[in-house]
């Protein structure tokens, strides 16, 4: 009887493999509460350590009000707002350094020069040499013509020795202006168009100079003539250098032969015409 009473008072022990759901739930709640307490304490300590003073808050607010850029623009890349620094450049839509851009341009130039060298020097290049050389011939022919007719002009218009120098000065002033103007034009619109128009300008003002009724108009026409001659000479040289291989660029000196040829031809024509008809 005593054994039965002791057996009835002993708590029931769960069998192996069975779980007490209430005990597990209590344990999970206990662990979760402890974690929350620890996290809350750490959060409070972090907020307390990072708490800004009233002066810092006022400074930050003033800086935000003085900023003229919208909030989203403050996080945009610098190049998207058009503020690329001076040492950066854009190549094929990519922002690169100036050194990389220069290296890309130099690589392209080397590749172009290599292709021109592979083509070689042929019939086309000889035609370009003759074309540019004849341009230089015409240029020096006009300048030599001015020197040949200068004594006759002084006698024809009764110009004093103090004013006759205006004739050559007008010519060379036009040479200077033509070189300054036609060079950038050829860089912007190509070489062929300025080559043609400089010859047209020279021929037009040269013909007008032959029919001028006064010395002042003659000087004006010579200025226009010089502007065409001064523009044609650098354009011819650029055309020749850009079309021939690098190994043949020493042939540029042959243009000087054509230049001298213009002076010889003009002197020969003046010797045949001026003495008997002036």
GROMACS elastic network, one bead per residue, 0.5 to 0.9 nm:
[ bonds ]
;  ai    aj funct       b0    kb
    1     4     6  0.51282   500
    1     5     6  0.64027   500
    1     6     6  0.87925   500
    2     5     6  0.51636   500
    2     6     6  0.62823   500
    2     7     6  0.86162   500
    3     6     6  0.51415   500
    3     7     6  0.61137   500
    3     8     6  0.85889   500
    4     7     6  0.50421   500
    4     8     6  0.61571   500
    4     9     6  0.87612   500
    5     8     6  0.50707   500
    5     9     6  0.63179   500
    5    10     6  0.88635   500
    6     9     6  0.52351   500
    6    10     6  0.63974   500
    7    10     6  0.54293   500
    7    11     6  0.86002   500
    8    11     6  0.79087   500
   10    13     6  0.87978   500
   14    17     6  0.84395   500
   14    18     6  0.63504   500
   14    19     6  0.76133   500
   14    20     6  0.80284   500
   15    18     6  0.57834   500
   15    19     6  0.86412   500
   16    19     6  0.85177   500
   19    22     6  0.88847   500
   19    23     6  0.84807   500
   19    24     6  0.80922   500
   20    23     6  0.54926   500
   20    24     6  0.64857   500
   20    25     6  0.88567   500
   21    24     6  0.52084   500
   21    25     6  0.61929   500
   21    26     6  0.86586   500
   22    25     6  0.51343   500
   22    26     6  0.61919   500
   22    27     6  0.86680   500
   23    26     6  0.51284   500
   23    27     6  0.62156   500
   23    28     6  0.87028   500
   24    27     6  0.51398   500
   24    28     6  0.62332   500
   24    29     6  0.86724   500
   25    28     6  0.51668   500
   25    29     6  0.62193   500
   25    30     6  0.86095   500
   26    29     6  0.52039   500
   26    30     6  0.62096   500
   26    31     6  0.87946   500
   27    30     6  0.50852   500
   27    31     6  0.62962   500
   27    32     6  0.86467   500
   28    31     6  0.52160   500
   28    32     6  0.60911   500
   28    33     6  0.85192   500
   29    32     6  0.51465   500
   29    33     6  0.60479   500
   29    34     6  0.85659   500
   30    33     6  0.52359   500
   30    34     6  0.62866   500
   30    35     6  0.87870   500
   31    34     6  0.51401   500
   31    35     6  0.62819   500
   31    36     6  0.87021   500
   32    35     6  0.51329   500
   32    36     6  0.61774   500
   32    37     6  0.85888   500
   33    36     6  0.51255   500
   33    37     6  0.61403   500
   33    38     6  0.86233   500
   34    37     6  0.51162   500
   34    38     6  0.62174   500
   34    39     6  0.85938   500
   35    38     6  0.50932   500
   35    39     6  0.60186   500
   35    40     6  0.84096   500
   36    39     6  0.50249   500
   36    40     6  0.58966   500
   36    41     6  0.84138   500
   37    40     6  0.51052   500
   37    41     6  0.61285   500
   37    42     6  0.86476   500
   38    41     6  0.51340   500
   38    42     6  0.62279   500
   38    43     6  0.85943   500
   39    42     6  0.51215   500
   39    43     6  0.60514   500
   39    44     6  0.85707   500
   40    43     6  0.50599   500
   40    44     6  0.61445   500
   40    45     6  0.85619   500
   41    44     6  0.52042   500
   41    45     6  0.61831   500
   41    46     6  0.85918   500
   42    45     6  0.50806   500
   42    46     6  0.60465   500
   42    47     6  0.85672   500
   43    46     6  0.50486   500
   43    47     6  0.61149   500
   43    48     6  0.84509   500
   44    47     6  0.51368   500
   44    48     6  0.60248   500
   44    49     6  0.85621   500
   45    48     6  0.50339   500
   45    49     6  0.61359   500
   45    50     6  0.86438   500
   46    49     6  0.51352   500
   46    50     6  0.61348   500
   46    51     6  0.83794   500
   47    50     6  0.51416   500
   47    51     6  0.57233   500
   48    51     6  0.52338   500
   48    52     6  0.89279   500
   49    52     6  0.87008   500
   52    55     6  0.81061   500
   52    56     6  0.60405   500
   52    57     6  0.65831   500
   53    56     6  0.52950   500
   53    57     6  0.64737   500
   53    58     6  0.88633   500
   54    57     6  0.51049   500
   54    58     6  0.62538   500
   54    59     6  0.86853   500
   55    58     6  0.51321   500
   55    59     6  0.61940   500
   55    60     6  0.86776   500
   56    59     6  0.51005   500
   56    60     6  0.61795   500
   56    61     6  0.86233   500
   57    60     6  0.52070   500
   57    61     6  0.62155   500
   57    62     6  0.86835   500
   58    61     6  0.51499   500
   58    62     6  0.61820   500
   58    63     6  0.86404   500
   59    62     6  0.51966   500
   59    63     6  0.62217   500
   59    64     6  0.86776   500
   60    63     6  0.51534   500
   60    64     6  0.62221   500
   60    65     6  0.87450   500
   61    64     6  0.50997   500
   61    65     6  0.62775   500
   61    66     6  0.87190   500
   62    65     6  0.51673   500
   62    66     6  0.62163   500
   62    67     6  0.87470   500
   63    66     6  0.51904   500
   63    67     6  0.63236   500
   64    67     6  0.53840   500
   64    68     6  0.85803   500
   65    68     6  0.77268   500
   67    70     6  0.79564   500
   69    72     6  0.81785   500
   69    73     6  0.61274   500
   69    74     6  0.66758   500
   70    73     6  0.53176   500
   70    74     6  0.68205   500
   71    74     6  0.54883   500
   71    75     6  0.75101   500
   72    75     6  0.57914   500
   72    76     6  0.69415   500
   73    76     6  0.51335   500
   73    77     6  0.84796   500
   73    81     6  0.80306   500
   74    77     6  0.83935   500
   75    78     6  0.88504   500
   76    79     6  0.84800   500
   76    80     6  0.68105   500
   76    81     6  0.75042   500
   77    80     6  0.55608   500
   77    81     6  0.71744   500
   78    81     6  0.56246   500
   78    82     6  0.69719   500
   78    83     6  0.56646   500
   78    84     6  0.65164   500
   78    85     6  0.87881   500
   79    82     6  0.51822   500
   79    83     6  0.53526   500
   79    85     6  0.83254   500
   79    95     6  0.79341   500
   80    83     6  0.74417   500
   80    84     6  0.83462   500
   81    84     6  0.81940   500
   84    87     6  0.81677   500
   84    88     6  0.63447   500
   84    89     6  0.76305   500
   84    95     6  0.84848   500
   85    88     6  0.55624   500
   85    89     6  0.82666   500
   86    89     6  0.78048   500
   86    98     6  0.83224   500
   87    96     6  0.87830   500
   87    97     6  0.59537   500
   87    98     6  0.54476   500
   87    99     6  0.83215   500
   88    95     6  0.65948   500
   88    96     6  0.56465   500
   88    98     6  0.52025   500
   88    99     6  0.85483   500
   88   101     6  0.85214   500
   89    94     6  0.81282   500
   89    95     6  0.56029   500
   89    96     6  0.53250   500
   89    97     6  0.57375   500
   89    98     6  0.56656   500
   89   100     6  0.86155   500
   89   101     6  0.66747   500
   90    93     6  0.57837   500
   90    94     6  0.52795   500
   90    96     6  0.59099   500
   90    97     6  0.82124   500
   90    98     6  0.87943   500
   90   101     6  0.76922   500
   91    94     6  0.53048   500
   91    95     6  0.65210   500
   91    96     6  0.68156   500
   91   101     6  0.66630   500
   91   104     6  0.85034   500
   92    95     6  0.85079   500
   96    99     6  0.81749   500
   96   100     6  0.62112   500
   96   101     6  0.66098   500
   97   100     6  0.52582   500
   97   101     6  0.63438   500
   97   102     6  0.87317   500
   98   101     6  0.50112   500
   98   102     6  0.61292   500
   98   103     6  0.84977   500
   99   102     6  0.51616   500
   99   103     6  0.61337   500
   99   104     6  0.86591   500
  100   104     6  0.61668   500
  100   105     6  0.86957   500
  101   104     6  0.50661   500
  101   105     6  0.62963   500
  101   106     6  0.86197   500
  102   105     6  0.51237   500
  102   106     6  0.60980   500
  102   107     6  0.85444   500
  103   106     6  0.50723   500
  103   107     6  0.61060   500
  103   108     6  0.86540   500
  104   107     6  0.51183   500
  104   108     6  0.62981   500
  104   109     6  0.87059   500
  105   108     6  0.51225   500
  105   109     6  0.62189   500
  105   110     6  0.86412   500
  106   109     6  0.50327   500
  106   110     6  0.61289   500
  106   111     6  0.85767   500
  107   110     6  0.51058   500
  107   111     6  0.61864   500
  107   112     6  0.86599   500
  108   111     6  0.50844   500
  108   112     6  0.62000   500
  108   113     6  0.86196   500
  109   112     6  0.50829   500
  109   113     6  0.61041   500
  109   114     6  0.84662   500
  110   113     6  0.50988   500
  110   114     6  0.60280   500
  110   115     6  0.86388   500
  111   114     6  0.50254   500
  111   115     6  0.62911   500
  111   116     6  0.87657   500
  112   115     6  0.51480   500
  112   116     6  0.63113   500
  112   117     6  0.86208   500
  113   116     6  0.51190   500
  113   117     6  0.60980   500
  113   118     6  0.86009   500
  113   245     6  0.69465   500
  113   246     6  0.69870   500
  114   117     6  0.50668   500
  114   118     6  0.62059   500
  114   119     6  0.87969   500
  114   245     6  0.83013   500
  114   246     6  0.87339   500
  115   118     6  0.50786   500
  115   119     6  0.64513   500
  115   120     6  0.89657   500
  115   245     6  0.87142   500
  116   119     6  0.51781   500
  116   120     6  0.66479   500
  116   121     6  0.89019   500
  116   243     6  0.76957   500
  116   244     6  0.69736   500
  116   245     6  0.53864   500
  116   246     6  0.80040   500
  117   120     6  0.52285   500
  117   121     6  0.80687   500
  117   244     6  0.78654   500
  117   246     6  0.66679   500
  117   247     6  0.74464   500
  118   245     6  0.81815   500
  119   122     6  0.82889   500
  119   245     6  0.79567   500
  120   125     6  0.88707   500
  120   244     6  0.78072   500
  120   245     6  0.63966   500
  120   248     6  0.89440   500
  121   124     6  0.77827   500
  121   125     6  0.59208   500
  121   126     6  0.77937   500
  121   244     6  0.66869   500
  121   245     6  0.68461   500
  121   248     6  0.75486   500
  122   125     6  0.54669   500
  122   126     6  0.64884   500
  122   127     6  0.89245   500
  123   126     6  0.51377   500
  123   127     6  0.63788   500
  123   128     6  0.87844   500
  124   127     6  0.51589   500
  124   128     6  0.63546   500
  124   129     6  0.87265   500
  125   129     6  0.61602   500
  125   130     6  0.86381   500
  125   240     6  0.81885   500
  125   243     6  0.70555   500
  125   244     6  0.63103   500
  126   130     6  0.62560   500
  126   131     6  0.85966   500
  127   130     6  0.50381   500
  127   131     6  0.60415   500
  127   132     6  0.85667   500
  128   131     6  0.50096   500
  128   132     6  0.60833   500
  128   133     6  0.82517   500
  128   239     6  0.79440   500
  128   240     6  0.64243   500
  128   243     6  0.78661   500
  128   244     6  0.87748   500
  129   132     6  0.53681   500
  129   133     6  0.58569   500
  129   134     6  0.85228   500
  129   240     6  0.64599   500
  129   251     6  0.85149   500
  129   252     6  0.83720   500
  129   254     6  0.82847   500
  129   255     6  0.77287   500
  130   134     6  0.60438   500
  130   135     6  0.85798   500
  130   255     6  0.87105   500
  130   258     6  0.87091   500
  131   134     6  0.53454   500
  131   135     6  0.64634   500
  131   136     6  0.89766   500
  131   236     6  0.83126   500
  132   135     6  0.50428   500
  132   136     6  0.64983   500
  132   137     6  0.87147   500
  132   233     6  0.85655   500
  132   235     6  0.86733   500
  132   237     6  0.71289   500
  132   239     6  0.75496   500
  132   240     6  0.67759   500
  132   255     6  0.73823   500
  132   258     6  0.88766   500
  133   136     6  0.51329   500
  133   137     6  0.62056   500
  133   138     6  0.87725   500
  133   236     6  0.77725   500
  133   254     6  0.77614   500
  133   255     6  0.51121   500
  133   256     6  0.80254   500
  133   257     6  0.80275   500
  133   258     6  0.51831   500
  133   259     6  0.71954   500
  134   138     6  0.62249   500
  134   139     6  0.85654   500
  134   255     6  0.85434   500
  134   258     6  0.64799   500
  134   259     6  0.81115   500
  134   262     6  0.84059   500
  135   138     6  0.52502   500
  135   139     6  0.63005   500
  135   140     6  0.89248   500
  135   195     6  0.84853   500
  135   199     6  0.76794   500
  135   229     6  0.89263   500
  135   232     6  0.69755   500
  135   233     6  0.72673   500
  135   236     6  0.68877   500
  135   258     6  0.84078   500
  135   259     6  0.84818   500
  136   140     6  0.63219   500
  136   141     6  0.84196   500
  136   229     6  0.85852   500
  136   232     6  0.76528   500
  136   233     6  0.61106   500
  136   236     6  0.75106   500
  136   255     6  0.68641   500
  136   256     6  0.78774   500
  136   258     6  0.61580   500
  136   259     6  0.50395   500
  136   260     6  0.87020   500
  136   261     6  0.89499   500
  136   262     6  0.75250   500
  137   140     6  0.55310   500
  137   141     6  0.60458   500
  137   142     6  0.88489   500
  137   255     6  0.85347   500
  137   256     6  0.88841   500
  137   257     6  0.86384   500
  137   258     6  0.51511   500
  137   260     6  0.71515   500
  137   261     6  0.60932   500
  137   263     6  0.75928   500
  137   265     6  0.88832   500
  138   142     6  0.64181   500
  138   143     6  0.89202   500
  138   199     6  0.83088   500
  138   202     6  0.89096   500
  138   229     6  0.81704   500
  138   258     6  0.89277   500
  138   259     6  0.79165   500
  138   262     6  0.60573   500
  138   263     6  0.89375   500
  139   142     6  0.55747   500
  139   143     6  0.67576   500
  139   144     6  0.89426   500
  139   199     6  0.86243   500
  139   202     6  0.82751   500
  139   226     6  0.87906   500
  139   228     6  0.85094   500
  139   229     6  0.51975   500
  139   230     6  0.79744   500
  139   232     6  0.74779   500
  139   233     6  0.71897   500
  139   259     6  0.74807   500
  139   262     6  0.74320   500
  140   143     6  0.50574   500
  140   144     6  0.60457   500
  140   145     6  0.83829   500
  140   229     6  0.81948   500
  140   258     6  0.88946   500
  140   259     6  0.57915   500
  140   260     6  0.72698   500
  140   261     6  0.82655   500
  140   262     6  0.53092   500
  140   263     6  0.57852   500
  140   266     6  0.86592   500
  141   144     6  0.51988   500
  141   145     6  0.60387   500
  141   146     6  0.87703   500
  141   259     6  0.81034   500
  141   260     6  0.87189   500
  141   261     6  0.82346   500
  141   263     6  0.51937   500
  141   264     6  0.80908   500
  141   265     6  0.72036   500
  141   266     6  0.54959   500
  141   267     6  0.85412   500
  142   145     6  0.50134   500
  142   146     6  0.64549   500
  142   147     6  0.89625   500
  142   202     6  0.83112   500
  142   206     6  0.78559   500
  142   225     6  0.80997   500
  142   226     6  0.85278   500
  142   229     6  0.79888   500
  142   262     6  0.82538   500
  142   263     6  0.84319   500
  142   266     6  0.79353   500
  143   146     6  0.52564   500
  143   147     6  0.66775   500
  143   148     6  0.89191   500
  143   168     6  0.89411   500
  143   171     6  0.78875   500
  143   172     6  0.89977   500
  143   226     6  0.82679   500
  143   229     6  0.86403   500
  143   263     6  0.80234   500
  144   147     6  0.51270   500
  144   148     6  0.62571   500
  144   149     6  0.88377   500
  144   262     6  0.79626   500
  144   263     6  0.56091   500
  144   264     6  0.86702   500
  144   266     6  0.64134   500
  144   267     6  0.72343   500
  145   148     6  0.50621   500
  145   149     6  0.62881   500
  145   150     6  0.85404   500
  145   263     6  0.81568   500
  145   266     6  0.61297   500
  145   267     6  0.75318   500
  145   270     6  0.77403   500
  146   149     6  0.55229   500
  146   150     6  0.60804   500
  146   167     6  0.81710   500
  146   168     6  0.73914   500
  146   171     6  0.83423   500
  146   222     6  0.85699   500
  147   150     6  0.53996   500
  147   151     6  0.82304   500
  147   168     6  0.79261   500
  148   151     6  0.73614   500
  148   152     6  0.82591   500
  148   266     6  0.84421   500
  148   267     6  0.73346   500
  148   270     6  0.68684   500
  148   274     6  0.88193   500
  149   152     6  0.53038   500
  149   153     6  0.60685   500
  149   154     6  0.87282   500
  149   270     6  0.82360   500
  149   274     6  0.82293   500
  150   153     6  0.50707   500
  150   154     6  0.62918   500
  150   155     6  0.87805   500
  150   164     6  0.79599   500
  150   167     6  0.78697   500
  150   168     6  0.85826   500
  151   154     6  0.52264   500
  151   155     6  0.64308   500
  151   156     6  0.86575   500
  151   164     6  0.89673   500
  152   155     6  0.51532   500
  152   156     6  0.59365   500
  152   157     6  0.85909   500
  152   274     6  0.87426   500
  152   278     6  0.73803   500
  153   157     6  0.60360   500
  153   158     6  0.78817   500
  153   159     6  0.78050   500
  153   164     6  0.85273   500
  153   215     6  0.81264   500
  154   157     6  0.56522   500
  154   158     6  0.54783   500
  154   160     6  0.72252   500
  154   161     6  0.81530   500
  154   164     6  0.65217   500
  154   215     6  0.88327   500
  155   158     6  0.50100   500
  155   159     6  0.68230   500
  156   159     6  0.79487   500
  157   213     6  0.88706   500
  157   214     6  0.70276   500
  157   215     6  0.64339   500
  159   162     6  0.81584   500
  159   163     6  0.63567   500
  159   164     6  0.60461   500
  159   215     6  0.78676   500
  160   163     6  0.54775   500
  160   164     6  0.62182   500
  161   164     6  0.53976   500
  161   165     6  0.74149   500
  162   165     6  0.67868   500
  162   166     6  0.85410   500
  163   166     6  0.56644   500
  163   167     6  0.80024   500
  164   167     6  0.58575   500
  164   168     6  0.79379   500
  165   168     6  0.56503   500
  165   169     6  0.62408   500
  165   170     6  0.86884   500
  166   170     6  0.59057   500
  166   171     6  0.85315   500
  166   219     6  0.69834   500
  167   170     6  0.54287   500
  167   171     6  0.65938   500
  167   215     6  0.83287   500
  167   216     6  0.88463   500
  167   218     6  0.77087   500
  167   219     6  0.53752   500
  167   220     6  0.89157   500
  167   222     6  0.73540   500
  167   223     6  0.88211   500
  168   171     6  0.50817   500
  168   172     6  0.63352   500
  168   173     6  0.85369   500
  168   219     6  0.82667   500
  168   222     6  0.82590   500
  169   172     6  0.52940   500
  169   173     6  0.59654   500
  169   174     6  0.85189   500
  169   219     6  0.85286   500
  169   223     6  0.84947   500
  170   173     6  0.51282   500
  170   174     6  0.62222   500
  170   175     6  0.87258   500
  170   219     6  0.57215   500
  170   220     6  0.70699   500
  170   221     6  0.85999   500
  170   222     6  0.60390   500
  170   224     6  0.86852   500
  170   226     6  0.77507   500
  171   174     6  0.52702   500
  171   175     6  0.64563   500
  171   219     6  0.75362   500
  171   220     6  0.87656   500
  171   221     6  0.86485   500
  171   222     6  0.50877   500
  171   224     6  0.78996   500
  171   225     6  0.70204   500
  171   227     6  0.80609   500
  172   176     6  0.63681   500
  172   177     6  0.87420   500
  172   222     6  0.87534   500
  172   223     6  0.74816   500
  172   226     6  0.62646   500
  172   227     6  0.85369   500
  172   230     6  0.84541   500
  173   176     6  0.52119   500
  173   177     6  0.63784   500
  173   178     6  0.85724   500
  173   223     6  0.65582   500
  173   226     6  0.71392   500
  173   227     6  0.79179   500
  174   177     6  0.51434   500
  174   178     6  0.59027   500
  174   179     6  0.85131   500
  174   222     6  0.74818   500
  174   224     6  0.61328   500
  174   225     6  0.69660   500
  174   228     6  0.77534   500
  174   229     6  0.81341   500
  174   230     6  0.69630   500
  175   178     6  0.51906   500
  175   179     6  0.62339   500
  175   180     6  0.87382   500
  175   223     6  0.77671   500
  175   224     6  0.88093   500
  175   225     6  0.82086   500
  175   228     6  0.73798   500
  175   229     6  0.62367   500
  175   231     6  0.72551   500
  176   179     6  0.53553   500
  176   180     6  0.64059   500
  176   181     6  0.88164   500
  176   226     6  0.79506   500
  176   227     6  0.71848   500
  176   230     6  0.63068   500
  176   231     6  0.85606   500
  177   180     6  0.51506   500
  177   181     6  0.61581   500
  177   182     6  0.85012   500
  177   226     6  0.82259   500
  177   227     6  0.59002   500
  177   230     6  0.73118   500
  177   231     6  0.81854   500
  178   181     6  0.52096   500
  178   182     6  0.57700   500
  178   183     6  0.80619   500
  178   198     6  0.87008   500
  178   224     6  0.86932   500
  178   226     6  0.69505   500
  178   228     6  0.59800   500
  178   229     6  0.71393   500
  178   232     6  0.81658   500
  179   182     6  0.56853   500
  179   183     6  0.59513   500
  179   184     6  0.89093   500
  179   227     6  0.72608   500
  179   228     6  0.85397   500
  179   229     6  0.83796   500
  179   232     6  0.78957   500
  179   233     6  0.79717   500
  179   234     6  0.70027   500
  179   235     6  0.88537   500
  180   183     6  0.59865   500
  180   184     6  0.73042   500
  180   230     6  0.83932   500
  180   231     6  0.76338   500
  181   184     6  0.60628   500
  181   185     6  0.65613   500
  181   186     6  0.89951   500
  181   227     6  0.85455   500
  181   231     6  0.71983   500
  182   186     6  0.60719   500
  182   187     6  0.86487   500
  182   194     6  0.66600   500
  182   198     6  0.80306   500
  182   227     6  0.86224   500
  182   228     6  0.84657   500
  182   230     6  0.81876   500
  182   232     6  0.77658   500
  182   234     6  0.84964   500
  182   235     6  0.77243   500
  183   186     6  0.52753   500
  183   187     6  0.64630   500
  183   188     6  0.88467   500
  183   194     6  0.84952   500
  183   231     6  0.66699   500
  183   232     6  0.89094   500
  183   234     6  0.69782   500
  183   235     6  0.67139   500
  184   188     6  0.62081   500
  184   189     6  0.86526   500
  185   188     6  0.51036   500
  185   189     6  0.59688   500
  185   190     6  0.75681   500
  185   191     6  0.84486   500
  185   194     6  0.70546   500
  186   189     6  0.53604   500
  186   192     6  0.78925   500
  186   193     6  0.74991   500
  186   194     6  0.57651   500
  186   195     6  0.82565   500
  186   235     6  0.70563   500
  187   190     6  0.56996   500
  187   191     6  0.71835   500
  188   191     6  0.88065   500
  189   192     6  0.84974   500
  189   193     6  0.72760   500
  189   194     6  0.80503   500
  190   193     6  0.65444   500
  190   194     6  0.74195   500
  191   194     6  0.57069   500
  191   195     6  0.61268   500
  191   196     6  0.88729   500
  191   235     6  0.64998   500
  191   236     6  0.82852   500
  191   238     6  0.78500   500
  191   239     6  0.65040   500
  192   195     6  0.50978   500
  192   196     6  0.63837   500
  192   197     6  0.87548   500
  192   235     6  0.86921   500
  192   239     6  0.82906   500
  193   196     6  0.53619   500
  193   197     6  0.62296   500
  193   198     6  0.85995   500
  194   197     6  0.50649   500
  194   198     6  0.58360   500
  194   199     6  0.85038   500
  194   231     6  0.78602   500
  194   232     6  0.75113   500
  194   235     6  0.72899   500
  195   198     6  0.55307   500
  195   199     6  0.66312   500
  195   200     6  0.88721   500
  195   231     6  0.81383   500
  195   232     6  0.59708   500
  195   233     6  0.89735   500
  195   235     6  0.63159   500
  195   236     6  0.70242   500
  195   239     6  0.89638   500
  196   199     6  0.54396   500
  196   200     6  0.63048   500
  196   201     6  0.87851   500
  196   232     6  0.85439   500
  197   201     6  0.59974   500
  197   202     6  0.84652   500
  197   228     6  0.78427   500
  197   232     6  0.85901   500
  198   201     6  0.51069   500
  198   202     6  0.61622   500
  198   203     6  0.86282   500
  198   227     6  0.78854   500
  198   229     6  0.66714   500
  198   230     6  0.83645   500
  198   231     6  0.60886   500
  198   232     6  0.53835   500
  199   202     6  0.51013   500
  199   203     6  0.61387   500
  199   204     6  0.85189   500
  199   228     6  0.63733   500
  199   229     6  0.73740   500
  199   231     6  0.89481   500
  199   232     6  0.68803   500
  200   203     6  0.52152   500
  200   204     6  0.60230   500
  200   205     6  0.86399   500
  200   228     6  0.77421   500
  201   204     6  0.51725   500
  201   205     6  0.61818   500
  201   206     6  0.83012   500
  201   224     6  0.72580   500
  201   225     6  0.66465   500
  201   227     6  0.78361   500
  201   228     6  0.52268   500
  201   229     6  0.82904   500
  202   205     6  0.55510   500
  202   206     6  0.59176   500
  202   207     6  0.86510   500
  202   224     6  0.72191   500
  202   226     6  0.71801   500
  202   227     6  0.75540   500
  202   229     6  0.61086   500
  203   206     6  0.50285   500
  203   207     6  0.62178   500
  203   208     6  0.86536   500
  203   225     6  0.74826   500
  203   228     6  0.84746   500
  204   207     6  0.53982   500
  204   208     6  0.63248   500
  204   209     6  0.86988   500
  204   224     6  0.87780   500
  204   225     6  0.77779   500
  205   209     6  0.59954   500
  205   210     6  0.87347   500
  205   221     6  0.54018   500
  205   222     6  0.69598   500
  205   223     6  0.84947   500
  205   224     6  0.58737   500
  205   225     6  0.50961   500
  205   226     6  0.88812   500
  205   228     6  0.87113   500
  206   209     6  0.51445   500
  206   210     6  0.66675   500
  206   221     6  0.71211   500
  206   222     6  0.72829   500
  206   224     6  0.84133   500
  206   225     6  0.59497   500
  207   210     6  0.53168   500
  207   211     6  0.70860   500
  207   221     6  0.89720   500
  208   211     6  0.54525   500
  208   212     6  0.64499   500
  208   218     6  0.83291   500
  208   221     6  0.66571   500
  209   212     6  0.53429   500
  209   217     6  0.77287   500
  209   218     6  0.54301   500
  209   219     6  0.82611   500
  209   220     6  0.84601   500
  209   221     6  0.53683   500
  209   222     6  0.67987   500
  209   225     6  0.86099   500
  210   218     6  0.81158   500
  211   218     6  0.85416   500
  212   215     6  0.75779   500
  212   216     6  0.87404   500
  212   217     6  0.59848   500
  212   218     6  0.56798   500
  212   221     6  0.82665   500
  213   216     6  0.87719   500
  213   217     6  0.72013   500
  213   218     6  0.78067   500
  214   217     6  0.54971   500
  214   218     6  0.63277   500
  214   219     6  0.89018   500
  215   219     6  0.63155   500
  215   220     6  0.87392   500
  216   219     6  0.52084   500
  216   220     6  0.63914   500
  216   221     6  0.87817   500
  217   221     6  0.61690   500
  217   222     6  0.85410   500
  218   221     6  0.51167   500
  218   222     6  0.61463   500
  218   223     6  0.86417   500
  219   222     6  0.50089   500
  219   223     6  0.62444   500
  219   224     6  0.88426   500
  220   223     6  0.51248   500
  220   224     6  0.65904   500
  220   225     6  0.87256   500
  221   224     6  0.51264   500
  221   225     6  0.61264   500
  221   226     6  0.85936   500
  222   226     6  0.60106   500
  222   227     6  0.85577   500
  223   226     6  0.50980   500
  223   227     6  0.63140   500
  223   228     6  0.89245   500
  224   227     6  0.51130   500
  224   228     6  0.66193   500
  224   229     6  0.88536   500
  225   228     6  0.54109   500
  225   229     6  0.63898   500
  225   230     6  0.86669   500
  226   230     6  0.58116   500
  226   231     6  0.83760   500
  227   230     6  0.52042   500
  227   231     6  0.61939   500
  227   232     6  0.86627   500
  228   231     6  0.52647   500
  228   232     6  0.61808   500
  228   233     6  0.89212   500
  229   232     6  0.52119   500
  229   233     6  0.64874   500
  230   233     6  0.58348   500
  230   234     6  0.74396   500
  231   234     6  0.61855   500
  231   235     6  0.65058   500
  231   236     6  0.88637   500
  232   235     6  0.52157   500
  232   236     6  0.60413   500
  232   237     6  0.87026   500
  233   236     6  0.53311   500
  233   237     6  0.64917   500
  233   238     6  0.88623   500
  234   237     6  0.51075   500
  234   238     6  0.61757   500
  234   239     6  0.86483   500
  235   238     6  0.51069   500
  235   239     6  0.61747   500
  235   240     6  0.86793   500
  236   239     6  0.51993   500
  236   240     6  0.62911   500
  236   241     6  0.87256   500
  237   240     6  0.52622   500
  237   241     6  0.62169   500
  237   242     6  0.85972   500
  237   252     6  0.73820   500
  237   255     6  0.82106   500
  238   241     6  0.52671   500
  238   242     6  0.60467   500
  238   243     6  0.86242   500
  239   242     6  0.53644   500
  239   243     6  0.63116   500
  239   244     6  0.89252   500
  240   243     6  0.54694   500
  240   244     6  0.64648   500
  240   249     6  0.83838   500
  240   252     6  0.73153   500
  241   244     6  0.58030   500
  241   245     6  0.80602   500
  241   246     6  0.81718   500
  241   248     6  0.89435   500
  241   249     6  0.62863   500
  241   252     6  0.72875   500
  242   245     6  0.80880   500
  242   246     6  0.89639   500
  244   247     6  0.82320   500
  244   248     6  0.64447   500
  244   249     6  0.66566   500
  245   248     6  0.54860   500
  245   249     6  0.66569   500
  246   249     6  0.53707   500
  246   250     6  0.84773   500
  247   250     6  0.75350   500
  248   251     6  0.58515   500
  248   252     6  0.83224   500
  249   252     6  0.58128   500
  249   253     6  0.85924   500
  250   253     6  0.62582   500
  250   254     6  0.83274   500
  251   254     6  0.54466   500
  251   255     6  0.77928   500
  252   255     6  0.57191   500
  252   256     6  0.79039   500
  253   256     6  0.55746   500
  253   257     6  0.74838   500
  254   257     6  0.52122   500
  254   258     6  0.69276   500
  254   259     6  0.88287   500
  255   258     6  0.51259   500
  255   259     6  0.61836   500
  255   260     6  0.87563   500
  256   260     6  0.62127   500
  256   261     6  0.84431   500
  257   260     6  0.52669   500
  257   261     6  0.61671   500
  257   262     6  0.89013   500
  258   262     6  0.64636   500
  259   262     6  0.54451   500
  259   263     6  0.70179   500
  260   263     6  0.52231   500
  260   264     6  0.64245   500
  260   265     6  0.88017   500
  261   264     6  0.50842   500
  261   265     6  0.61866   500
  261   266     6  0.86284   500
  262   265     6  0.52352   500
  262   266     6  0.61908   500
  262   267     6  0.85888   500
  263   266     6  0.52871   500
  263   267     6  0.61528   500
  263   268     6  0.86228   500
  264   267     6  0.52205   500
  264   268     6  0.61943   500
  264   269     6  0.87582   500
  265   268     6  0.51295   500
  265   269     6  0.62867   500
  265   270     6  0.86159   500
  266   269     6  0.51796   500
  266   270     6  0.60803   500
  266   271     6  0.85255   500
  267   270     6  0.50537   500
  267   271     6  0.60593   500
  267   272     6  0.86440   500
  268   271     6  0.51164   500
  268   272     6  0.63711   500
  268   273     6  0.88330   500
  269   272     6  0.51163   500
  269   273     6  0.61950   500
  269   274     6  0.83078   500
  270   273     6  0.51913   500
  270   274     6  0.54179   500
  270   275     6  0.80936   500
  271   274     6  0.60118   500
  271   275     6  0.67169   500
  272   275     6  0.70631   500
  272   276     6  0.77126   500
  273   276     6  0.61586   500
  273   277     6  0.60332   500
  273   278     6  0.76888   500
  274   277     6  0.54204   500
  274   278     6  0.50794   500
  275   278     6  0.59277   500
